[in-house]
Every structure is written in structure tokens, then in C-alpha cells.
């Protein structure tokens, strides 16, 4: 990642990914898009016990949807379920304990779930950022195993079930950090060079966007999308990026703000009218790459703001 690209991405993030960026985007939201009765529709949310996943599960439950929470820790999952049921008055919330970094567990869970349940929408939200290279019991680098392989196995295994229902959707929570990375298929396990957890995470998020494109091309019956939730104040950010969290805390989005576009993609008729395979931010399609045009545009906008500040 070049210094220039990194700098431009940071400027873009400060403009668009923060709480103020959300508030600017929200001026163009259509509240009626989320006025949806979800009775009879089933949603699976991975990583649903905290952060964006929990916020999304809560919004879905409030609208009457059946929610399947896929979580790693039973205690935290049950506690989150209790809060969701209490706030939504919806008892159709179910907990499934699965370690998304275990390929075997994910596959076995998906096969069992498909045989016993109906699924309309899959929300791939679970993720991790391990800052020291760590291997799973299956010998896989943990970030890749969780963020990319776990997402791939779960989605692929559930596609037959999704094709049986009306208006099936798959939403994958990626990250704007992927804009700093080009796809690298030669070192998926990050075995070469010095390990960088942040870079590994961003590479995984790029992989998720590419997978979404491929799934959309291969499975026309299902609406696929990936998205960036912005910089939100979640437990994952607090633990994985403590320095960033400390510096940016006052500017970070709430968990509900981060989940907003996830929910919009999962339930709104407007989202379903968008082409499959796109990348979203702030309830609208956005570019998957930092193009030269976007770099020039950001520089131009920055110059305008400086001029306005000087003139005032």
C-alpha cells in the first residue's frame, strides 16, 4: 500500500466513514424503505452477539423477522438474545454456537441448518482482526479462516436453501479498508514477509467483495451485496484497534449507524432493485476501488473546504 494511497484513504474515511459522514448520507435516506413487516421471513446473522451484528439482529426482530444468531460464545450469545427479545418483544430469536474460524464446524452447521430450517436472508457479519499471526486447529491463519473461508463455506453451503425461497439475499459486511488492498491470491495465509494484522484484515475484506461479485454472477436467483458500515464504536474496534479507537472515539458512529445499511440491504424493496454484486455505503452503491478520479475529487473537495474556511 503506497503512502499516497493510504493518505487519500484516510482523508476519505474522515469525510465519509465517521459519524458526521453518516449524518450527511442520512439526509438522503428514505425512511419508508425500512417500514417493512418481516413476519414469515427468516434471517441468519453471524457475529450477532455484539456490535453491528447485534444491532442488525435487533432491527430485524423489531420488524417481526425470525432471527438466527450465529455466535462463538454461548454466554454472550444468550445474553444478547435476551436483550433483543426484550426490546423487540419477538420470541423468534434463536442462538446457534459456531466458531466461524473452523471450516468443519461451519460446514456441519450449514448442512444441519438447511435440513431443518427455512432461510431468506444471510448476513455475513462475523469477523476478526488478529494482530499476531495465529493458526487455527486446522492449520489456517485465523483472520483468513474467519473472514474469508468461514464466510465462503457458510454462504456456499446455504445457497441451495436460499434458492428455495422468494426474494433471497446475502449481505456481507466488508470494510472500506479493502480500498487500500489489491487482491493477492499468492499469499492467502500471509506466510511471506512481516505479518500485519490490519493489512491481513483489509485483504480479507477485499476477498469478500470479490466473492460477492462471483456469487452474483453464478447465482442469479439470489441478490448478493457487500457493504462498508463506516467506522463504528464496537467492541471489535475497541479490542483490535485500541489506538485508533482512542484517537477517533468522538467521531465514531454508533453501532446502529453502522448497521443501518446492512438492514436496508436485508429488508428493503429498494435494495432488491439494485443490481446484484455491488458494494454499498450509506444506502447507495459506491466504488470498489480508489480510482484516480476519486483521488482527484477528494483533493478538489479538500481545497474547496480550505478556501471556504479561509474566506470565513
C-alpha positions in Angstrom: 0.0 0.0 0.0 1.6 3.3 -1.1 1.9 6.2 1.3 -0.2 8.4 -1.0 -3.0 5.8 -1.3 -3.0 5.4 2.4 -3.2 9.1 3.0 -6.0 9.6 0.5 -8.0 6.7 2.0 -7.6 8.3 5.5 -8.9 11.6 4.2 -11.8 9.8 2.5 -12.5 8.0 5.8 -12.6 11.2 7.8 -15.1 12.6 5.4 -17.3 9.6 4.8 -16.8 6.9 7.4 -17.3 8.9 10.6 -20.5 9.9 12.5 -20.6 13.2 10.5 -20.3 11.2 7.3 -23.3 9.1 8.3 -25.3 12.2 9.2 -24.6 13.7 5.8 -25.6 10.5 4.0 -28.7 10.1 6.1 -30.2 13.3 4.7 -30.9 11.3 1.5 -32.3 8.2 3.2 -36.0 7.2 2.6 -37.4 6.2 6.0 -40.3 4.3 4.3 -37.7 1.9 2.9 -37.3 0.4 6.3 -41.1 0.3 7.1 -41.3 -3.4 6.4 -43.3 -6.2 8.1 -40.9 -9.2 8.3 -43.3 -11.7 9.7 -42.6 -15.1 7.9 -39.1 -14.2 6.8 -36.0 -15.8 8.3 -32.6 -14.1 8.8 -29.3 -15.5 9.8 -26.8 -13.1 11.3 -23.2 -14.2 12.1 -21.4 -12.4 14.9 -24.8 -11.3 16.3 -24.0 -11.1 20.0 -22.4 -7.6 19.8 -21.6 -4.6 17.6 -23.1 -4.2 14.2 -24.4 -7.8 14.1 -26.4 -7.4 17.3 -27.8 -4.0 16.1 -28.9 -5.5 12.8 -30.5 -8.5 14.5 -32.3 -6.2 16.8 -33.8 -4.1 14.0 -34.9 -7.2 12.1 -36.5 -8.7 15.3 -38.4 -5.4 15.9 -40.0 -5.8 12.5 -41.2 -9.3 13.2 -38.5 -11.3 11.4 -37.2 -14.7 12.7 -33.6 -14.2 13.7 -30.9 -16.9 13.8 -27.9 -15.7 15.7 -24.7 -17.5 14.8 -22.1 -16.8 17.6 -19.0 -18.4 19.1 -19.6 -17.7 22.8 -22.7 -19.2 24.3 -22.9 -17.0 27.3 -22.6 -13.7 25.4 -24.9 -15.0 22.7 -27.7 -15.9 25.2 -27.3 -12.5 27.0 -27.6 -10.7 23.7 -30.6 -12.8 22.7 -32.3 -11.8 26.0 -31.8 -8.2 25.2 -33.0 -8.5 21.7 -36.2 -10.4 22.7 -36.8 -7.9 25.5 -36.5 -4.8 23.3 -38.3 -6.3 20.2 -41.0 -8.3 22.0 -40.2 -11.0 19.5 -39.6 -14.5 20.8 -38.5 -15.9 17.4 -34.8 -15.4 18.1 -32.5 -18.4 18.1 -28.9 -19.0 19.1 -26.5 -21.3 17.2 -23.0 -21.8 18.6 -20.4 -22.0 15.8 -16.8 -21.0 15.5 -16.6 -19.3 12.1 -12.8 -20.0 12.0 -13.5 -23.7 12.0 -14.2 -24.9 8.5 -15.6 -28.2 9.8 -17.9 -26.6 12.3 -19.2 -24.1 9.7 -19.9 -26.8 7.1 -21.6 -29.2 9.6 -23.8 -26.3 10.9 -24.8 -25.2 7.5 -25.8 -28.7 6.4 -27.8 -29.3 9.6 -29.5 -25.9 9.4 -30.5 -26.4 5.8 -32.2 -29.6 6.6 -34.3 -28.2 9.5 -34.9 -24.5 8.7 -36.0 -22.1 6.1 -33.7 -19.1 5.3 -34.5 -16.0 3.3 -31.5 -13.7 4.2 -27.9 -14.4 5.2 -25.9 -11.6 6.8 -22.2 -12.4 6.9 -21.1 -10.1 9.7 -18.7 -12.2 11.9 -15.1 -11.2 11.6 -11.9 -10.8 13.5 -8.6 -8.9 13.3 -5.8 -10.8 15.0 -2.7 -8.7 15.1 -0.2 -11.5 15.7 -0.1 -14.4 13.2 -2.1 -17.2 14.7 -3.2 -20.6 13.3 -6.5 -22.4 13.9 -6.7 -26.1 14.9 -7.0 -26.8 11.2 -3.7 -25.1 10.5 -5.2 -22.0 8.9 -4.2 -18.3 9.5 -7.0 -17.1 11.8 -8.0 -13.9 10.0 -8.3 -15.7 6.7 -10.1 -18.7 8.3 -12.7 -16.5 9.9 -13.2 -13.6 7.5 -12.8 -15.3 4.1 -13.0 -19.1 4.4 -15.7 -19.2 7.0 -17.8 -16.7 5.0 -17.2 -18.7 1.8 -18.2 -22.1 3.3 -21.3 -20.8 5.1 -22.6 -18.9 2.1 -21.8 -21.7 -0.4 -23.4 -24.4 1.8 -26.6 -22.3 2.3 -27.1 -21.3 -1.4 -29.4 -24.4 -2.1 -31.6 -23.4 0.8 -31.8 -19.8 -0.3 -32.8 -20.8 -3.8 -35.9 -22.4 -2.4 -37.5 -19.2 -1.1 -38.8 -15.9 -2.5 -36.5 -12.9 -2.5 -33.4 -14.5 -1.1 -30.5 -12.2 -0.2 -26.9 -12.4 1.0 -25.3 -9.4 2.6 -21.6 -9.5 3.5 -20.2 -6.9 5.9 -16.9 -5.9 4.3 -14.9 -2.8 5.1 -13.7 0.4 3.4 -10.2 -0.7 4.5 -10.3 -3.1 1.5 -9.8 0.0 -0.7 -6.2 0.0 0.4 -5.6 -3.5 -1.0 -5.5 -5.2 -4.3 -6.4 -8.8 -4.4 -3.4 -11.0 -3.7 -4.0 -14.7 -4.4 -0.4 -15.7 -3.9 -0.2 -15.4 -0.2 -3.7 -16.1 1.3 -2.2 -17.4 4.6 0.2 -14.4 5.0 3.2 -16.6 5.2 5.6 -14.2 3.4 7.2 -11.2 5.0 6.3 -9.5 8.2 2.7 -10.2 9.4 0.5 -7.1 9.6 -3.0 -7.9 11.1 -4.6 -4.7 9.8 -3.3 -5.4 6.2 -4.5 -9.1 6.5 -7.9 -7.9 7.6 -8.1 -5.4 4.7 -7.0 -8.1 2.3 -9.8 -10.5 3.6 -12.3 -7.7 3.1 -11.2 -7.3 -0.5 -11.6 -11.1 -0.9 -15.2 -10.8 0.4 -16.0 -8.2 -2.2 -14.6 -10.3 -5.0 -16.5 -13.4 -3.7 -19.7 -11.3 -3.7 -19.1 -10.5 -7.3 -18.6 -14.1 -8.2 -21.6 -15.4 -6.3 -23.8 -12.7 -8.0 -22.6 -13.9 -11.4 -23.1 -17.6 -10.7 -26.4 -17.5 -8.8 -28.9 -15.1 -10.5 -31.8 -16.2 -8.3 -30.2 -14.7 -5.2 -29.4 -11.0 -4.5 -25.8 -10.6 -3.3 -24.3 -7.4 -1.9 -21.3 -6.3 0.2 -21.1 -3.2 2.2 -19.0 -0.9 4.4 -20.6 0.1 7.7 -18.2 3.0 8.3 -16.1 3.5 11.4 -18.3 2.4 14.3 -17.7 2.2 18.0 -17.9 -1.5 18.5 -16.2 -4.0 20.9 -14.2 -5.3 18.0 -12.8 -1.9 17.2 -12.1 -1.3 20.8 -10.1 -4.5 21.3 -8.5 -4.9 17.8 -7.6 -1.3 17.2 -7.2 0.4 20.6 -5.1 3.3 19.5 -7.4 4.1 16.6 -10.4 3.8 18.9 -8.8 6.2 21.5 -8.0 8.8 18.8 -11.3 8.6 17.0 -13.8 7.8 19.7 -15.7 11.1 19.5 -16.0 10.7 15.7 -17.1 7.1 15.5 -20.6 6.0 14.5 -22.9 4.2 16.9 -23.5 0.5 16.3 -27.0 1.3 15.0 -25.5 3.7 12.4 -23.1 1.0 11.3 -25.9 -1.5 10.9 -28.2 0.8 9.1 -27.1 -0.1 5.5 -27.0 -3.8 6.5 -30.6 -3.7 7.5 -31.6 -1.6 4.4 -29.9 -4.2 2.1 -31.6 -7.1 4.0 -35.2 -5.9 4.1 -36.0 -3.0 1.7 -37.6 -3.3 -1.7 -35.3 -0.5 -2.9 -32.2 -2.5 -2.2 -33.6 -5.6 -4.1 -34.0 -3.4 -7.2 -30.2 -2.7 -7.3 -28.1 -5.0 -9.4 -26.6 -8.0 -7.6 -23.0 -8.0 -6.7 -22.5 -4.3 -5.8 -20.7 -2.7 -2.9 -22.7 -0.3 -0.7 -22.1 2.5 1.7 -24.8 4.8 3.2 -27.7 3.0 1.4 -26.2 3.6 -2.0 -23.7 1.9 -4.4 -20.2 3.1 -4.0 -16.9 2.4 -5.9 -14.9 -0.8 -5.0 -11.6 0.8 -5.8 -9.8 4.1 -5.1 -9.8 5.3 -8.7 -7.7 8.3 -9.9 -11.0 10.2 -10.3 -11.9 9.6 -6.7 -8.4 10.7 -5.6 -8.6 13.9 -7.6 -12.2 14.5 -6.4 -11.2 14.2 -2.8 -8.2 16.6 -3.3 -10.5 19.1 -5.0 -13.1 18.9 -2.2 -10.4 19.4 0.3 -9.1 22.6 -1.5 -12.7 23.9 -1.6 -13.2 23.4 2.1 -9.9 25.2 2.9 -10.9 28.1 0.7 -14.3 28.4 2.4 -12.6 28.2 5.8 -10.1 31.0 4.8 -12.9 33.2 3.4 -15.0 32.8 6.5 
